[in-house]
Amino acid sequence: MALADDFGAKYLNWSDTKILAFQKALLKWYDLEGRRLPWRSDHDPYHIFVSEIMLQQTQVQTVIPYYQNFMTVFPTVLDLAEASETKLLKAWEGLGYYSRVRNMQKAARQIKNEYSGNWPTSAVQLQELTGIGPYTAAAIASIAFGQPVAAIDGNAFRVFARLLKIDLDITKRQSRPVFQTIGDHLISQERPGDFNQAVMDLGTSYLTAKNPEPENSPVREFDESFADGTTLDYPVKTLKAKPVDLYYYALAVQSPAGWLFEQRPAKGMLARLWMFPLIDRADLDDSQPLMSQVATRFKEETGVTAEFREVQMKPVVHTFTHQKWHLEILVAELSSTPDLSLFPGQWLDSTMRAESPLPTVQLKLNRQLFT
């Protein structure tokens, strides 16, 4: 069946016979060599949902233990819907991009309250749930419910761009409908979930972004960029701007009750997670004594008097999407435990630190200071 002229026809002119041959080759390889992953042991939409959200911005090997622990803590979507925020964030600790897990819980509550605990079965309906976009909706709909809709993520962009020499910039919003149309045209009607997972696996094996091996790919005879040696020219992608470097002092203040942690504001980066108080080094005057400025600012914010000192520790560096933080630790030791009624903080001992949700950047600080 020919594609419409406006979407994809320029790139995909395969006959139905060729499409069927492509599907057969891809699925045969997937049956033999597809990755065996915990969330692929069944077709439960909850398992697919959790794994796909975790896999956003995170490598598979990192996700596996998090996924397994998450399923132990929240075995069903209703358990997730009813979880406390502290328990939720603790289970996500270290994965970053915490809005993902907050949106997961909002979606779980929608399923509980609006769908009587039952999952929507179509990609269109699934996108009505908080935090579920076209890709995740397509993954759940195809794998759990057999809907033939292509799941277009970074792997699919790369695979289809190379197979068909699609020269559209994949960072541009208008490119997605073309890839979606092509993917929907190529997908197996009988095994849509396996097809989507096979494309994922192909993009993480023979058609990786760097050092691909298209000559060993199970679909090399269908690969137009391999045929003319232009594999690395695809996909076309505008380079992202480099993250902005920001420099902070992380204030490690110890009292008999533990170490001082501040809860981040309800909105913004690392919302409601616990960290050492930070001082932006750009706000300090290089011509004035550093420690006295830090002590003054700390007292203004907390009401606590403390004397700080530098420590011989390597600064902690942590990169977010748009920012790169450089944190130098300053330490203060107090002989008594001050009142914190004027400050959104707590004194956390080792047990409380283990129970409190901490962002990855704070875990890095902990490793520097406590090990």
C-alpha positions in Angstrom: 0.0 0.0 0.0 1.5 3.3 -1.1 2.1 6.1 1.4 0.4 9.5 1.0 2.5 12.0 -0.9 2.7 14.5 2.0 4.1 12.1 4.6 6.9 9.6 4.0 6.4 8.8 0.3 9.6 10.6 -0.5 11.6 8.1 1.6 9.6 4.9 1.6 8.8 3.3 -1.7 9.1 -0.4 -0.7 6.6 -2.8 -2.1 4.3 -4.8 0.2 6.5 -7.8 -0.5 9.6 -6.0 0.5 8.0 -4.8 3.7 6.9 -8.3 4.6 10.5 -9.5 3.9 11.9 -6.8 6.2 9.5 -7.7 9.0 10.4 -11.4 8.7 14.1 -10.7 8.8 13.9 -8.3 11.7 11.5 -10.5 13.8 13.5 -13.7 13.1 16.6 -12.0 14.5 14.7 -10.6 17.5 13.4 -14.1 18.3 17.0 -15.4 18.4 18.9 -12.5 19.8 16.5 -10.0 21.3 17.5 -8.8 24.8 16.0 -10.7 27.7 14.9 -8.0 30.1 12.8 -8.2 33.3 9.9 -6.2 31.9 9.7 -8.4 28.8 8.8 -11.5 30.7 5.1 -10.7 30.2 2.8 -8.1 28.5 1.6 -6.4 31.7 1.0 -2.7 30.8 2.2 -1.6 34.3 5.5 -3.3 33.8 5.9 -1.7 30.4 4.9 1.7 31.7 7.4 1.7 34.6 10.2 0.4 32.5 9.7 2.9 29.6 9.5 5.9 32.0 12.7 4.7 33.7 14.5 4.2 30.4 13.9 7.9 29.5 17.4 9.5 29.9 18.8 6.4 31.6 20.8 3.3 30.3 19.2 -0.2 30.4 21.8 -1.6 32.8 21.2 1.2 35.2 17.5 0.7 35.0 17.3 -3.0 35.7 18.0 -3.0 39.5 15.8 0.1 39.9 13.0 -1.5 38.0 13.3 -4.7 40.1 13.3 -2.8 43.4 10.4 -0.6 42.2 8.3 -3.6 41.5 9.0 -5.0 44.9 8.0 -1.7 46.6 5.1 -1.0 44.3 3.9 -4.3 42.8 0.8 -2.9 41.2 -0.4 0.4 39.7 -2.7 0.8 42.7 0.2 0.5 45.0 1.9 3.3 43.1 -1.2 5.5 43.2 -1.4 5.2 47.0 2.3 5.6 47.8 3.6 8.5 50.0 5.8 11.0 48.3 8.8 10.1 50.5 8.5 6.4 49.7 8.0 7.2 46.0 11.0 9.5 45.8 13.2 7.2 47.8 12.5 4.3 45.3 13.5 6.7 42.5 16.6 8.0 44.3 19.6 8.3 41.9 17.7 8.0 38.7 17.3 11.8 38.3 14.6 13.7 36.5 12.2 13.3 39.4 9.3 14.8 37.5 9.1 11.4 35.7 8.2 9.5 38.9 5.8 12.2 40.1 4.0 12.1 36.8 4.0 8.3 37.0 2.1 8.6 40.2 -0.4 11.1 38.7 -1.0 8.7 35.9 -1.5 5.8 38.3 -4.0 7.9 40.2 -5.9 8.7 37.0 -6.1 4.9 36.2 -7.4 4.3 39.7 -9.9 7.2 39.8 -10.9 7.7 36.2 -10.5 4.2 34.8 -11.5 2.0 37.8 -8.0 0.6 37.9 -8.1 -0.6 34.3 -5.6 0.5 31.7 -6.7 2.4 28.5 -5.9 0.1 25.6 -5.2 2.5 22.7 -2.2 4.9 22.1 -4.6 7.8 21.8 -6.3 7.1 25.2 -3.0 6.4 26.9 -1.7 9.8 26.0 -4.5 11.3 28.2 -2.5 10.0 31.2 -0.1 12.4 32.8 3.5 12.1 31.6 2.7 9.7 28.8 3.7 11.0 25.3 3.4 9.4 21.9 6.4 7.1 22.2 5.5 5.6 25.6 1.8 5.3 24.6 2.8 3.4 21.5 5.1 1.1 23.4 2.4 0.2 25.9 -0.4 0.0 23.3 1.7 -2.3 21.0 3.3 -4.5 23.5 0.5 -4.9 26.0 -2.5 -4.6 23.7 -1.3 -5.5 20.2 -2.1 -2.2 18.6 0.0 -1.7 15.4 1.4 1.7 16.2 5.1 2.4 15.9 7.0 3.5 19.0 9.3 6.3 17.7 12.1 7.1 20.1 15.8 7.8 19.6 16.5 4.3 18.4 13.6 4.3 15.9 14.7 7.7 14.6 18.2 6.3 14.0 17.2 3.0 12.6 14.6 4.3 10.1 16.8 7.3 9.1 19.6 5.0 8.2 17.5 2.3 6.5 15.8 4.8 4.3 18.3 7.7 4.2 15.8 10.1 5.8 17.5 13.5 5.8 15.0 15.3 8.1 16.4 16.9 11.3 15.1 14.6 14.1 15.3 17.5 16.6 12.6 19.4 14.7 9.0 18.8 15.8 7.8 18.5 12.2 10.0 15.5 11.5 8.2 13.2 13.9 5.0 12.8 11.9 7.0 11.6 8.9 8.9 9.0 11.0 5.6 8.0 12.7 3.9 7.5 9.3 6.8 5.4 8.0 7.0 3.3 11.2 3.3 2.7 11.1 3.6 1.6 7.5 6.5 -0.8 8.3 5.2 -2.3 11.6 4.1 -5.9 11.7 0.3 -6.1 12.1 0.6 -9.5 13.7 3.5 -8.8 16.1 3.5 -5.0 16.7 5.0 -5.2 20.2 7.8 -7.5 19.1 8.5 -5.3 16.1 8.9 -2.2 18.2 11.1 -4.0 20.7 13.2 -5.4 17.8 13.7 -1.8 16.4 14.8 -0.8 19.9 17.3 -3.7 20.1 18.6 -3.0 16.6 19.3 0.6 17.6 21.3 -0.5 20.6 23.3 -3.2 18.8 24.2 -3.0 15.1 22.9 0.5 14.5 24.2 2.4 17.5 24.9 6.1 17.3 28.7 5.5 17.5 30.7 2.6 16.1 27.8 0.8 14.4 28.2 -2.5 12.6 25.7 -2.2 9.7 27.6 -4.9 7.8 26.5 -7.4 10.5 22.9 -6.1 10.9 20.1 -8.7 10.3 18.5 -6.2 7.9 21.6 -5.0 6.1 20.0 -5.8 2.7 17.3 -3.2 3.4 19.8 -0.6 4.7 20.2 2.1 2.0 22.8 4.1 4.0 24.9 1.0 4.4 24.7 0.3 0.7 26.4 3.6 -0.2 28.6 4.0 2.9 26.8 6.9 4.5 25.6 5.2 7.7 27.2 7.9 10.0 25.5 10.7 8.1 22.1 9.6 9.6 20.2 10.6 11.5 20.5 14.3 10.8 20.5 16.0 14.2 21.1 19.6 15.3 23.7 19.7 18.1 22.4 20.6 21.6 23.7 23.6 23.3 26.3 22.8 26.0 25.0 23.0 29.6 25.8 26.2 31.5 28.5 25.8 34.2 27.4 26.9 37.6 29.6 27.0 40.7 28.3 26.5 44.3 29.6 25.9 47.8 27.8 22.9 49.5 27.6 23.6 53.2 28.2 20.4 55.3 27.1 21.4 58.8 27.3 18.9 61.6 25.7 19.0 65.0 25.2 16.3 67.7 21.9 15.5 66.0 23.4 14.9 62.5 24.1 16.8 59.3 22.0 19.7 58.2 19.9 19.0 55.1 17.6 21.5 53.3 14.4 20.5 51.5 14.4 22.0 48.1 11.4 24.2 47.1 8.2 22.6 45.8 8.9 23.8 42.3 12.0 23.9 40.2 15.0 21.6 40.0 15.2 18.7 42.5 11.8 19.8 43.9 11.2 18.7 47.5 14.4 16.5 47.6 16.9 16.9 50.5 20.4 18.4 50.0 23.1 20.3 51.8 22.4 24.0 51.7 24.0 25.7 48.7 25.5 29.1 48.2 26.0 30.4 44.6 29.6 31.4 44.3 28.6 34.1 41.8 26.9 36.0 44.6 30.1 36.3 46.7 32.5 39.2 46.5 36.0 38.0 45.6 37.5 41.0 47.3 36.1 40.1 50.7 37.0 37.2 53.0 35.3 34.1 51.7 34.5 32.3 55.0 33.1 35.3 56.7 30.7 35.9 53.7 29.6 32.3 53.8 29.0 32.4 57.5 27.0 35.7 57.2 24.8 34.3 54.4 24.3 31.1 56.2 23.1 32.9 59.4 20.8 35.1 57.4 19.1 32.1 55.9 19.1 29.7 58.8 19.5 31.8 62.0 22.5 29.6 62.9 25.9 30.8 63.7 28.7 28.6 62.2 32.4 28.9 61.3 33.2 27.2 58.0 36.4 25.7 56.7 37.6 24.3 53.4 38.4 20.6 53.1 40.8 18.8 50.8 38.3 17.1 48.7 37.8 17.1 45.0 34.8 19.3 43.8 31.7 17.3 42.9 30.6 17.8 39.3 27.1 16.9 38.2 25.5 17.5 34.8 21.8 18.2 34.3 20.2 18.7 30.9 20.9 22.5 30.7 23.2 23.0 33.7 26.5 21.6 34.9 27.0 22.1 38.7 30.4 22.3 40.3 30.2 22.0 44.1 33.0 22.6 46.6 32.3 21.3 50.1 32.7 23.7 53.1 32.4 22.1 56.6 31.3 23.5 59.9 31.0 21.6 63.2 28.7 22.7 66.0 28.9 21.7 69.6 25.1 22.0 70.1 22.1 21.5 68.0 20.4 24.8 67.0 16.8 25.3 66.4 15.7 25.3 62.7 12.3 27.0 63.0 13.4 29.7 60.5 14.7 27.3 57.9 13.2 24.4 55.8 15.8 22.0 57.0 16.4 19.0 59.3 19.3 17.4 61.1 19.7 13.9 59.6 21.8 11.1 61.1 22.9 8.2 59.0 19.7 6.3 59.4 17.5 9.3 58.4 19.8 10.0 55.5 19.2 6.4 54.3 15.4 6.9 54.5 15.2 10.4 53.0 15.0 11.0 49.2 18.2 12.5 48.0 19.1 13.6 44.5 22.1 12.0 42.7 24.2 15.2 43.1 23.8 14.9 46.9 24.7 11.2 46.8 27.9 12.2 45.1 28.5 14.7 48.0 27.8 12.0 50.5 30.4 9.7 48.9 33.0 12.5 49.1 32.3 13.3 52.7 31.2 10.1 54.4 33.5 7.5 52.7 
